[in-house]
Amino acid sequence: MSDSLRPRPVPGLGANVIGAEEEALVLDVLRRKEPFRYYGLNPAAPPPMVAQLEREFREYIGTDYALAVSSGTAALEVALAAMGIGPGDEVIVTAWSWISCFTAIVRTGARPVLAEIDDSLNLDPAEIARLATPRTRAVLIVHYQGVAADMEPIVLEAHRRGIFVLEDCAQSLGARYRGRRIGTWGDVATFSFQYNKVATCGEGGMVTTRDRRIYQRAVRLSDLGNYRPYHATIVPAQEPAMVGGQFRMSELAGAVALAQLRKVDGMMAHCRALQARVLTKIKGLTGLTTRRIVDPDGDFGFEIYLFLERAEWTGPFHERLTALNVNCGARTGTYPQYNRDYVKSPQMTHHPALSPFRDEAVWPAPGYRAEDFPRTEDLTKRFIALPLGPLYTAEDADYIGDCVVRVQREVCR
Ligand SMILES: Cc1ncc(COP(=O)(O)O)c(C=O)c1O
């Protein structure tokens, strides 16, 4: 490896491939002057974009129903409410998960019960048996950064206990597990089209399910309790009206998300090829291991995780890679829920009666403190994340691999 530094590749995912396809679909919406999904200028033909996105999305995932919403957070709130989760219920979720994975549960009135991850950085399936109580209604699975959780044991254990499985696929659209896309293993799944995601329209989300009752409830919960004629063509209204939020997707967002969805498989093939090059170069290095991928064939491949044998190596490893112009992180936007301000706050909800923790005498209670999660603490203090993306080249991947080899020699001794 020469001593010349390679310029940093541009990080990011779907946003980096926005181009003529997105422009054409957005222009179509603008030229028709129909930015609202349910009706426009022509009463005989409702606007097509979000409806087309939902159609292609459910075909892509391989499921029966898809409902576009305004964000991945909205998708989680709608999905939990559609399953009927509320006060007195408990939902198991990994401590290592995005903000909304905790807050969406709290906003239903239910109690998030935090679980440990394992070296896949996803839920340790054995946590369901450890944490389930008669009040447990669901387990929220986060497929973290492009990699499927171990769904078979998770679904078996949850369904054996009569617990719903909600898959949060916000970070992993396109990934597969045992040949099937994620989002088809549980009872309901959610997705995000936020800026940092595999497919983006700035802000947007999707709820998918095979359950017609959950679909109908999700429609009502996302649209002020309405069940409009378009949805009745998919499933006739059978569920009673109920109060809903307003989480609809606009035609403009739908246009961008549709063009992006069509690019996901291309990005995945590209990232997988780059990842394979890096992994070949770093194979067999001592002092570090890579993230355990339960099903490598289905991995999206947009972020490699190295676990360093010793936590004190993480800082120097990160510094040296950064000095070599390698994009990397010793932390990500995710960090443990028990360290987040809204969890530590004694005033968690806007009204005290809404808090599922209102009867706790001491806060944080056991199960919400760092010392209750030795494995999550250990694993997340020892990793280096190496992002890849559609604008990275094979040469970038080789350079990253060479730099990891060089830094390992300097640091892991
Ligand atoms: C795992 C996970 N769930 C939910 C969300 C929320 O998505 P959004 O930002 O679209 O509300 C995110 C976004 O980062 C996420 O990573």
The ligand as an SDF file (V2000), in Angstrom:
LIG
                    3D

 16 16  0  0  0  0  0  0  0  0999 V2000
  -34.4940    1.4260   13.3710 C   0  0  0  0  0  0  0  0  0  0  0  0
  -35.2280    2.6900   13.0660 C   0  0  0  0  0  0  0  0  0  0  0  0
  -36.5420    2.7560   13.3420 N   0  0  0  0  0  0  0  0  0  0  0  0
  -37.2640    3.8600   13.0730 C   0  0  0  0  0  0  0  0  0  0  0  0
  -36.6840    4.9650   12.5150 C   0  0  0  0  0  0  0  0  0  0  0  0
  -37.5110    6.1870   12.3210 C   0  0  0  0  0  0  0  0  0  0  0  0
  -37.6370    6.5610   10.9890 O   0  0  0  0  0  0  0  0  0  0  0  0
  -37.9680    8.0860   10.6120 P   0  0  0  0  0  0  0  0  0  0  0  0
  -36.7190    8.8800   10.7970 O   0  0  0  0  0  0  0  0  0  0  0  0
  -38.4050    7.9690    9.1810 O   0  0  0  0  0  0  0  0  0  0  0  0
  -39.0780    8.5340   11.4860 O   0  0  0  0  0  0  0  0  0  0  0  0
  -35.3150    4.9550   12.2060 C   0  0  0  0  0  0  0  0  0  0  0  0
  -34.6690    6.1400   11.6150 C   0  0  0  0  0  0  0  0  0  0  0  0
  -33.5040    6.3630   11.7290 O   0  0  0  0  0  0  0  0  0  0  0  0
  -34.5690    3.7890   12.4960 C   0  0  0  0  0  0  0  0  0  0  0  0
  -33.2660    3.7280   12.2490 O   0  0  0  0  0  0  0  0  0  0  0  0
  1  2  1  0
  2  3  1  0
  2 15  2  0
  3  4  2  0
  4  5  1  0
  5  6  1  0
  5 12  2  0
  6  7  1  0
  7  8  1  0
  8  9  2  0
  8 10  1  0
  8 11  1  0
 12 13  1  0
 12 15  1  0
 13 14  2  0
 15 16  1  0
M  END
$$$$
